[in-house]
Amino acid sequence: MKFVISLSVFYLLVIINVSAQNDTIKLKEITVADSIKKETTLSMRSQSELFESCARCHTIGKGRLIGPDLAGIKEKHSEEWLIKFIQASDLVIASGDTAALRLFKENENLPMPRHDYSKDEVLSLVDYITFETKKLDADPNFLDNDFNNAPTSTSWVFILGILLILIPLIDLAFTRLLKIRLINVMLIFVGFAISGKAINEEATYLGRSQGFEPDQPIKFSHRIHAGDNKIDCNYCHTSSFESRHSSIPSANLCLNCHNVIRYGTNTGEEEINKIHKAFESKEPIQWVKVHSLPDHVFFSHAQHVNVGKLDCNKCHGEVEKMGRIQQVNDLSMGWCINCHKTEKVQFDNKYYSSYKHHEDIKSGKIKEVTVDDVGGTNCSKCHY
């Protein structure tokens, strides 16, 4: 019995020892693998370090130096060819490669020295050159507009009017250069008329924002999105067909495209990354409102876009040509009424089926119906 117990204990100890040795071997394997991985990561040189050797003979987008300009090399050659040529150009030339021989002859048969770059380092270097090439196409003023709808300032007119008042008064009181006082009096009246006109125009602009063109938290260009890429207004401003307000797109709607498109020609990754940060932090982007109406004015996008079938540019101007959004029209009551007096009603909408104007059109009594004809200039339509 003792022998059996002793044998069992011995067998158990052997099993425990073998298991411990296996765990030690596995741990050593993992440690060695991690060590190799770390050494590989640490040995990978930065892109700027890799390009230092290239910069002695090449530029990116600044023309030929000793060797050719490197701008656009990824479009000219395959990655496999670039790896071989950068690592050992002499071997590629010796192999009779057509592209390598052409470069060799174009550059006065000057050999490019070998580089002890790994495959990953060469690809990293090519990515760096590609990124720097894209920067060459960047336009720092891509948001600027070539028009300004802000009303012309009448300050100089007001100053002229004040001078026409002050100079005759001084002459009447002190200098008396003009013998005929009536001329001074007439100049004073003209000065009051001019300055009054200037004050009236400036007062008219109060509360209006025509020409308003604020900077936004993200450098977003409607010229690129709505103009170059032909994105429909209602894709981003989805509620314009069914709501009073035309909604501002949320970050997740932007990411429908910018989950894939992560680099902008003019801004690189910086501006697009702001969208991703807003989405991840669940903090809405603080866009600056451009078009504003007074609180006592009722306006519905759905009524104009859906029922009236008006194009967006009727009120907002040619947005597809704008970098930075600018308020084109003054959005005054007079501007709205003038539109209501000339804009035709789209009678294919069921809402208008009971209107008597259908009979008048059929009988030839009238040719068309404007918004004014259906009460579009009634005060209570917009103010109630």
C-alpha positions as CSV (number, residue, x, y, z in Angstrom):
1,M,0.0,0.0,0.0
2,K,2.8,2.4,0.9
3,F,4.5,1.5,-2.4
4,V,1.4,2.5,-4.3
5,I,1.1,5.8,-2.5
6,S,4.8,6.6,-3.0
7,L,4.5,5.8,-6.7
8,S,1.4,8.1,-7.1
9,V,3.2,11.0,-5.4
10,F,6.3,10.5,-7.6
11,Y,4.1,10.4,-10.7
12,L,2.3,13.6,-9.7
13,L,5.5,15.5,-9.0
14,V,6.8,14.5,-12.5
15,I,3.7,15.8,-14.2
16,I,3.9,19.1,-12.3
17,N,7.6,19.5,-13.2
18,V,7.0,18.8,-16.9
19,S,4.1,21.3,-17.0
20,A,6.2,24.0,-15.3
21,Q,9.0,23.4,-17.9
22,N,6.5,23.7,-20.8
23,D,5.2,27.0,-19.3
24,T,8.8,28.3,-19.0
25,I,9.5,27.4,-22.6
26,K,6.3,29.1,-23.8
27,L,7.1,32.2,-21.7
28,K,10.7,32.3,-23.2
29,E,9.2,32.0,-26.7
30,I,6.8,34.9,-26.1
31,T,9.5,37.0,-24.5
32,V,11.9,36.4,-27.5
33,A,9.1,37.1,-30.0
34,D,8.2,40.4,-28.2
35,S,11.9,41.3,-28.0
36,I,12.3,40.7,-31.8
37,K,9.2,42.7,-32.4
38,K,10.4,45.6,-30.3
39,E,13.9,45.5,-31.9
40,T,12.2,45.6,-35.3
41,T,10.0,48.6,-34.3
42,L,13.0,50.4,-32.7
43,S,15.2,49.8,-35.7
44,M,12.6,51.3,-38.1
45,R,13.9,54.8,-39.0
46,S,11.6,57.8,-39.2
47,Q,10.5,59.1,-42.5
48,S,12.5,62.4,-42.1
49,E,15.6,60.4,-41.3
50,L,15.1,58.2,-44.3
51,F,14.7,61.2,-46.6
52,E,17.9,62.9,-45.3
53,S,20.0,60.8,-47.6
54,C,17.7,61.6,-50.6
55,A,17.7,65.3,-49.9
56,R,21.3,65.6,-50.8
57,C,20.5,65.0,-54.5
58,H,16.7,65.3,-54.8
59,T,13.9,67.7,-54.1
60,I,10.1,67.2,-53.9
61,G,8.4,69.6,-56.2
62,K,11.2,72.1,-56.5
63,G,12.8,70.8,-59.6
64,R,15.9,68.9,-60.5
65,L,18.9,69.1,-58.1
66,I,21.7,66.5,-58.8
67,G,19.1,63.8,-59.4
68,P,15.5,64.1,-60.7
69,D,12.5,65.7,-58.8
70,L,10.8,63.0,-56.7
71,A,7.3,64.5,-56.9
72,G,4.9,61.9,-58.1
73,I,7.2,58.9,-58.1
74,K,4.5,56.6,-56.9
75,E,2.4,57.4,-60.0
76,K,5.4,56.8,-62.3
77,H,6.7,53.5,-60.9
78,S,5.3,50.4,-59.0
79,E,6.2,49.8,-55.4
80,E,8.1,46.7,-56.3
81,W,10.3,48.6,-58.7
82,L,10.9,51.4,-56.3
83,I,12.0,49.0,-53.5
84,K,14.6,47.4,-55.8
85,F,15.8,50.6,-57.3
86,I,16.2,52.5,-54.0
87,Q,17.9,49.6,-52.3
88,A,20.4,48.9,-55.2
89,S,19.9,51.0,-58.4
90,D,23.1,49.6,-60.0
91,L,21.7,46.1,-60.0
92,V,18.4,47.2,-61.6
93,I,20.4,49.1,-64.3
94,A,22.7,46.2,-64.9
95,S,19.6,44.0,-65.4
96,G,18.7,46.0,-68.4
97,D,15.5,47.5,-66.9
98,T,14.2,50.1,-69.4
99,A,13.0,52.7,-66.8
100,A,16.2,52.4,-64.8
101,L,18.4,52.8,-68.0
102,R,16.4,55.8,-69.1
103,L,16.8,57.5,-65.7
104,F,20.5,56.7,-65.7
105,K,21.0,58.3,-69.1
106,E,18.8,61.3,-68.3
107,N,21.0,62.0,-65.3
108,E,24.3,62.0,-67.1
109,N,25.1,58.4,-66.1
110,L,25.5,59.4,-62.4
111,P,25.0,56.3,-60.3
112,M,22.7,56.4,-57.2
113,P,24.4,54.9,-54.1
114,R,22.9,51.8,-52.5
115,H,20.7,52.3,-49.4
116,D,20.5,49.8,-46.5
117,Y,16.7,50.4,-46.2
118,S,14.4,47.5,-45.5
119,K,11.3,46.9,-47.6
120,D,9.1,48.6,-45.0
121,E,11.5,51.6,-44.8
122,V,11.4,52.1,-48.5
123,L,7.6,52.0,-48.5
124,S,7.6,54.4,-45.6
125,L,9.9,56.7,-47.5
126,V,7.7,56.6,-50.6
127,D,4.6,57.4,-48.5
128,Y,6.5,60.4,-47.1
129,I,7.4,61.6,-50.7
130,T,3.7,61.1,-51.7
131,F,2.4,63.1,-48.7
132,E,4.8,65.9,-49.4
133,T,3.8,65.9,-53.1
134,K,0.2,66.3,-52.2
135,K,1.1,69.4,-50.2
136,L,2.3,71.1,-53.4
137,D,-1.3,71.2,-54.7
138,A,-2.6,72.8,-51.5
139,D,-4.2,76.3,-51.9
140,P,-4.0,78.2,-48.6
141,N,-6.7,80.6,-49.9
142,F,-9.1,77.9,-51.1
143,L,-12.0,79.2,-49.0
144,D,-11.8,82.8,-50.3
145,N,-14.6,84.0,-52.6
146,D,-14.1,86.3,-55.6
147,F,-17.2,88.4,-54.7
148,N,-18.5,90.4,-51.8
149,N,-22.2,91.1,-51.4
150,A,-21.8,93.4,-48.4
151,P,-23.4,96.8,-49.0
152,T,-21.1,99.7,-49.8
153,S,-20.3,101.8,-46.7
154,T,-21.8,105.3,-46.9
155,S,-19.5,106.7,-44.2
156,W,-17.7,109.0,-46.6
157,V,-21.1,110.4,-47.8
158,F,-22.0,111.1,-44.2
159,I,-18.7,112.9,-43.6
160,L,-19.2,115.0,-46.8
161,G,-22.6,116.0,-45.5
162,I,-21.3,117.1,-42.1
163,L,-18.5,119.1,-43.8
164,L,-21.2,120.9,-46.0
165,I,-22.9,121.8,-42.8
166,L,-19.9,122.9,-40.7
167,I,-18.0,124.9,-43.3
168,P,-20.9,127.3,-44.2
169,L,-21.7,127.7,-40.4
170,I,-18.0,128.7,-39.8
171,D,-18.2,131.1,-42.7
172,L,-21.4,132.7,-41.4
173,A,-20.1,133.0,-37.9
174,F,-16.4,133.9,-38.4
175,T,-14.7,134.1,-41.8
176,R,-17.6,135.6,-43.9
177,L,-15.8,134.9,-47.2
178,L,-19.1,134.5,-49.1
179,K,-20.9,137.8,-49.4
180,I,-24.2,136.1,-50.3
181,R,-25.5,134.3,-47.2
182,L,-28.1,132.4,-49.2
183,I,-25.3,130.3,-50.6
184,N,-24.2,129.2,-47.1
185,V,-27.8,128.5,-46.2
186,M,-28.3,126.4,-49.3
187,L,-25.1,124.4,-48.6
188,I,-26.2,123.7,-45.1
189,F,-29.5,122.3,-46.4
190,V,-27.7,120.2,-48.9
191,G,-25.4,118.9,-46.1
192,F,-28.4,117.9,-44.0
193,A,-29.9,116.2,-47.0
194,I,-26.8,114.2,-47.8
195,S,-26.0,113.2,-44.2
196,G,-29.7,112.3,-43.6
197,K,-29.6,110.1,-46.7
198,A,-26.5,108.3,-45.4
199,I,-28.0,107.9,-41.9
200,N,-31.2,106.4,-43.5
201,E,-29.2,103.9,-45.5
202,E,-27.0,102.8,-42.6
203,A,-30.1,102.4,-40.4
204,T,-31.7,100.2,-43.1
205,Y,-28.8,97.8,-42.9
206,L,-29.2,97.4,-39.1
207,G,-30.2,93.9,-38.2
208,R,-29.3,92.6,-41.7
209,S,-26.2,90.5,-42.5
210,Q,-25.8,90.8,-46.3
211,G,-22.3,89.9,-47.1
212,F,-21.7,88.1,-43.8
213,E,-19.0,85.5,-44.3
214,P,-17.7,84.0,-41.0
215,D,-14.9,81.6,-40.4
216,Q,-16.2,78.2,-39.4
217,P,-14.7,75.7,-36.9
218,I,-13.8,73.4,-39.8
219,K,-12.5,74.6,-43.1
220,F,-15.4,73.3,-45.2
221,S,-15.7,74.4,-48.8
222,H,-19.1,74.2,-50.6
223,R,-17.2,74.9,-53.8
224,I,-15.5,71.5,-53.4
225,H,-18.5,69.5,-52.1
226,A,-21.5,71.0,-54.0
227,G,-19.5,72.3,-57.0
228,D,-16.6,69.9,-57.8
229,N,-18.2,66.7,-56.4
230,K,-21.8,67.6,-57.3
231,I,-23.2,66.6,-53.8
232,D,-26.9,67.5,-53.6
233,C,-27.8,70.1,-51.0
234,N,-30.5,67.9,-49.5
235,Y,-28.0,65.0,-48.9
236,C,-26.5,67.0,-46.1
237,H,-29.4,69.4,-45.2
238,T,-31.8,66.5,-44.9
239,S,-34.8,68.3,-43.2
240,S,-35.3,71.1,-45.8
241,F,-38.2,69.1,-47.4
242,E,-40.2,68.5,-44.3
243,S,-39.2,71.1,-41.6
244,R,-39.1,74.8,-41.0
245,H,-35.4,74.6,-40.6
246,S,-32.7,73.2,-42.9
247,S,-30.7,70.9,-40.6
248,I,-27.0,71.1,-40.2
249,P,-25.4,67.7,-40.9
250,S,-24.2,65.7,-37.9
251,A,-20.7,64.4,-37.8
252,N,-21.8,60.8,-38.5
253,L,-23.4,61.9,-41.8
254,C,-20.0,63.5,-42.8
255,L,-18.4,60.2,-41.9
256,N,-20.4,58.4,-44.6
257,C,-17.7,59.7,-46.9
258,H,-14.9,60.7,-44.6
259,N,-14.5,57.3,-43.1
260,V,-12.9,56.5,-46.4
261,I,-11.7,59.9,-47.5
262,R,-9.2,60.8,-44.8
263,Y,-7.0,63.3,-46.7
264,G,-8.0,66.7,-48.2
265,T,-6.0,68.3,-51.0
266,N,-5.8,71.7,-49.3
267,T,-5.9,70.8,-45.6
268,G,-4.3,67.3,-45.4
269,E,-5.7,65.3,-42.5
270,E,-6.1,68.1,-40.0
271,E,-9.7,69.3,-40.8
272,I,-11.1,65.8,-41.5
273,N,-9.7,64.6,-38.2
274,K,-11.9,67.3,-36.4
275,I,-14.9,65.4,-37.7
276,H,-13.7,62.1,-36.3
277,K,-12.9,63.8,-32.9
278,A,-16.4,65.3,-32.7
279,F,-17.9,61.9,-33.4
280,E,-15.8,60.1,-30.9
281,S,-16.3,62.7,-28.2
282,K,-20.0,63.0,-29.0
283,E,-19.6,66.8,-29.0
284,P,-21.4,68.6,-31.8
285,I,-19.4,70.8,-34.1
286,Q,-20.1,74.5,-33.3
287,W,-20.9,75.8,-36.8
288,V,-21.6,79.5,-37.1
289,K,-25.0,80.4,-38.4
290,V,-24.9,82.6,-41.5
291,H,-28.5,83.2,-42.5
292,S,-30.7,84.5,-39.7
293,L,-34.2,86.1,-39.6
294,P,-35.7,88.1,-36.8
295,D,-37.6,86.1,-34.1
296,H,-40.9,87.6,-35.1
297,V,-40.7,86.2,-38.7
298,F,-42.1,82.8,-39.6
299,F,-40.3,81.0,-42.4
300,S,-40.5,77.4,-43.5
301,H,-38.0,75.6,-45.7
302,A,-40.5,72.9,-46.4
303,Q,-43.1,75.4,-47.7
304,H,-40.6,76.9,-50.1
305,V,-38.5,73.9,-51.1
306,N,-41.1,71.1,-51.1
307,V,-44.3,73.0,-52.0
308,G,-42.9,76.0,-53.8
309,K,-40.2,73.9,-55.5
310,L,-37.6,76.7,-55.2
311,D,-34.0,76.0,-55.8
312,C,-31.7,76.6,-52.9
313,N,-29.7,79.3,-54.9
314,K,-32.9,81.4,-55.1
315,C,-32.2,82.6,-51.6
316,H,-28.7,81.4,-50.8
317,G,-27.0,82.3,-54.1
318,E,-24.6,80.1,-56.1
319,V,-23.4,78.1,-53.1
320,E,-21.6,75.7,-55.4
321,K,-19.2,78.5,-56.3
322,M,-18.5,79.5,-52.7
323,G,-15.6,78.5,-50.6
324,R,-16.7,80.2,-47.4
325,I,-20.5,80.6,-47.2
326,Q,-21.6,84.2,-47.6
327,Q,-25.1,85.7,-47.2
328,V,-25.9,86.9,-50.7
329,N,-29.4,88.6,-50.3
330,D,-30.4,91.0,-47.5
331,L,-33.4,88.8,-46.5
332,S,-35.4,92.0,-45.9
333,M,-39.2,92.1,-45.9
334,G,-39.2,94.1,-49.2
335,W,-37.0,91.4,-50.8
336,C,-39.4,88.6,-49.7
337,I,-42.5,90.6,-50.9
338,N,-41.0,91.3,-54.3
339,C,-40.4,87.6,-54.7
340,H,-43.9,86.7,-53.7
341,K,-45.3,89.1,-56.3
342,T,-43.4,87.5,-59.1
343,E,-42.9,83.8,-58.2
344,K,-45.5,81.5,-59.8
345,V,-47.4,79.0,-57.7
346,Q,-46.8,75.3,-58.4
347,F,-50.4,74.1,-58.7
348,D,-49.6,70.4,-59.0
349,N,-49.6,70.4,-55.2
350,K,-52.8,68.9,-53.7
351,Y,-53.0,71.7,-51.2
352,Y,-54.1,74.1,-53.9
353,S,-56.8,71.7,-55.4
354,S,-59.7,73.7,-54.0
355,Y,-58.5,77.1,-55.2
356,K,-60.8,78.9,-57.7
357,H,-57.8,80.0,-59.8
358,H,-57.9,76.6,-61.6
359,E,-61.1,77.6,-63.3
360,D,-59.8,81.1,-64.1
361,I,-56.7,79.5,-65.8
362,K,-58.8,77.1,-67.8
363,S,-61.2,79.8,-69.0
364,G,-58.2,82.0,-70.0
365,K,-59.2,84.7,-67.6
366,I,-55.6,84.6,-66.1
367,K,-52.4,83.0,-67.4
368,E,-50.6,82.4,-64.2
369,V,-51.0,82.7,-60.4
370,T,-48.3,84.3,-58.2
371,V,-47.8,83.7,-54.5
372,D,-49.3,87.2,-54.0
373,D,-52.6,86.0,-55.5
374,V,-53.0,83.2,-52.9
375,G,-52.3,85.5,-49.9
376,G,-48.5,85.5,-50.0
377,T,-48.2,89.2,-49.1
378,N,-50.8,89.0,-46.2
379,C,-49.1,90.1,-43.0
380,S,-50.4,87.1,-41.0
381,K,-48.6,84.7,-43.4
382,C,-45.3,85.5,-41.8
383,H,-46.1,87.5,-38.6
384,Y,-48.5,85.9,-36.2
